[in-house]
Amino acid sequence: MKRTFVLCTAALLLIGSALFAFGDIARPKPTPAPGKVLFHTGLQIVPDSKAYEARLQISQETLQRIREATANSPANTSMTQRIMQSSTRTVMAGMFMFLAISFAGVWLARSTQRRGQKAIAGALLVVGMLGAATVIVRANAGPPGYYYWQKLPENLTKGQGTRGGLDIEIVSGDDGIKLIVPMKTNKAPGEE
């Protein structure tokens, strides 16, 4: 009876704490606010058949102007952004994950007295297989970076966007901003 009471109390406390976890986060705005133009610059788009990933090259001068322009604009961080960048939130999440795993381990060790060893071994095997499947799926390498950019010309003529990976580089000089897009050609060797 006492054990049931303790478990029910712990479960109610856990559920109660989950209700207040997102209590102070503001509701999302229905329409996003339009962006504010800080300054005007140019963008050069260059196809490169030897590149494997798109690169955005920003000159040091342009980056410095972006920093100055954003430093002068008022910072209007929402409650959600402040919570997401909070180290306390990360520490609390880690602590609760540690406690959950610890209590589950103690509960599993004590439950062996009442349940069969085969049922626990089967449950651990299923959990292990699910974990291994997750690792395999998450670690599976996707297609190369240029694959996503192959349909860029077709999508632009259709008025659609294209999404792909992007590396950002800071280069010397004052050339503005240059976007290098990997575009593999389907020409046979020797053709021009």
Number of C-alpha atoms within 10 A of each C-alpha: 5 7 8 9 10 11 11 12 12 12 12 12 12 12 11 11 11 11 10 10 10 11 9 10 14 10 9 9 7 6 6 7 7 6 6 7 7 12 9 6 9 9 13 12 11 13 13 15 12 12 15 17 21 23 18 20 20 22 18 18 16 20 16 12 14 15 11 12 13 13 10 9 10 7 8 7 8 11 12 15 11 10 15 11 10 11 10 11 13 12 11 11 12 12 11 12 12 12 12 11 11 12 12 12 12 10 11 13 11 11 13 13 9 7 11 10 11 10 11 15 11 11 11 12 12 12 12 12 12 12 12 12 12 12 11 11 10 10 9 9 8 8 8 11 17 20 16 17 21 17 14 18 14 12 13 11 9 9 9 10 12 14 9 14 14 14 11 11 14 14 17 12 11 12 16 17 21 17 18 20 25 23 23 16 10 7 8 7 6 5 6 5
